[in-house]
Amino acid sequence: MPCKHFILRSFILIFIIIFFSCNRENEDGEKTGISHSKKSLEAVNRLLVEKDTEQIKSFVERRGWNMEVSESGLWYMIYDEGNGKQVEKGNAITFNYNVWLLNGTLCYSSDESGAKSFVVGKGGVETGLEEGVLLLKHGSKARFILPPHLAYGLIGDENRIPARASIIYDIEILKIEK
């Protein structure tokens, strides 16, 4: 935990420094502060994504899970293909779920809160979850690992999921409606 707080504080400090740095013009009349700030933020973001990827990769290897990785960074494993229709944007879906942190802490569960529902493509849920369910069919069971940029980002959900946390979703698609 101290490491996560250090990284978050470092990121915030770098952001503040960059934000308040001078917007100077170079000899060609271009503003250098903004482009430098953007490059610095991109570099910090790239480093954080690389760190998250290594942490997830190590986690997956320790468990012997055979997972695929999407272009966006979503890790997924479909362990029961299901036999119904494919989930599409605009579908209202209902599913059972468990949400875990990589340290094994169970954050949320349909056993506790009941099945979850949402309309695919309308937002209101984690970006990685929306991406993942589009790979599934009625009756599918899958496991997704969402890195922070596809989950709750820099601040967490301000409840059970901490800042910059990768989360694991185990889900089963119960219902798909148009």
N, C-alpha and C positions, 0 to 999 in steps of 0.2 A: 504493500500500500504506500509506504513512503516514496518509493520510486515513481509511482503514478502521480502523486502529489507534486513531486519535483518536476516531472515532465510537464504537467499542466501549468504549474507556476512559471516554468521556463518559457513555455509557449506564450503565455499571457504577457510576460515581461518583454519578450521579443516583439510581440505585436504592439505593445504600448510604445516601445522605443521607435519602432518603424512608423507608427501612426503619427507621432509627434516630431519626427525628424523633419528637418527643413526641406521644403520643396524649392530647391535651387534650380536655376536655369543654367545649362552649359553654354559653351561658346556659340552653339547653333540655335540658341533660344529654346531648346527642349527642356522640359521639366525633368530633372534627374531623380528627385526624391521619390516620386510616385513609381517610376519604373523600377528603381532600386528596391523600394518597399515591396512591390509585387513580386519581384524575383526572390527576395528574402522569404516572403510568406510561402511561395511555391516550394522553395528549398526545404523549409521547416515541415511543410505538409508532406512532401515526398519522403523525408526521413521518418516521420510518424507512421506513414502507410507502410514503409519497409519494415519498421519495428513490429507493427501489428501483424504483418504477413509472416514474419519469422516466428512470432509467438504462436500464431495459429498453426503454422506448419509443424512446429515442434509438438504442440498439443495433439494434433491429428496423428502424427507418427507414433507418439507414445501409446495411443489407443489402438493403433493398427487399423484405423478407419480408411476405407478406400473412397476418397472424396475427389470431386472435380472442382475446378475454380473457374468462375465466369470472368469475362473481361473487366467487369466492374469490381471484382474482388470477392464476390459471394462464393463461399465454399458450400457444396451441396452433395448429398448422397441420398438417392431414392432407393429405399430398401424394400418397398412393396409398390410395384408399378400401378396397382389399381386396375380397374377394368371398365371404368365409365368414360364419360366425355371429358375432353381436355378443358382445363380452365382457360378462359379468355378474358381480355379486358372488357369491362362492362358487366361481367358475371358477379352476382352476389354469392359469396361462398361462406360456408360455415365449417369450422374445423376444431378438433381437439388439439391441445398443445401443452407443452412444457417449455419454459424459458429458463435456461441455466447460464450462469457465468462460467468462465473457463476454470475457475477454482472449485467448481462443483456445487456452488450455492444455487438452490432452486429459487428463482425470483417470482415466477408466475406460473399458474397451472390451471387448466380447465377443470381439474378435479376440485379446485378451490373456488374458481370464479365462473364455471360453466363454459360452454363452447363459445368461441369468438367468431364474429361475422364482420365482413366488410365487402364493399364493392371494389373489385379489382380495377385499378387505374384512377381511382378518385382520391387517393391519398388518405391521410389519417392514420396510417400505420407505417412501420419502418420501411424504408426504401428497399432494403434487402429482402424483406418478407414479400413485398409486392413482386419483386423480380422472381423469387423462388417459387411462389405458387403458380406462376405461369408455366412452370415445367411439369406440373402435376395434373392428374386426372381424378375423377371421383373415386374414392377408395384408396388413393395413394397414401403411402406413409413415407416421410422424408425427414432428413436432418439437415438443417442449414446452420452455418456459422457466419454471422454477420459481423464484420469488423466495425469499429466505431463509426466510420464514415457512412456505413449503410444501416446503422442502428440508431443510437441516441447521441452520437457525436461528442462534443467537448463537455457538455454539462450532464449527460446521463438523463434519466427520466425524472430526476429529483424525488425519487421514491426509493425503489429497491435496486435500480441499476445505476452504478456509480459513473462518474465522469470517464470518458474515453474507454469504455468497456466493450470488449467483443462479447457477443451473446450467442448462445446455441438455442435454436428452435427445433424441437421434435414435434412434427405435426401429422395429423391424419385428416384428410379431406372427407367431410361427412356429407355435404350437400353443395350442389352447384345449381344456381338459378339464373335465368336470363335477366 
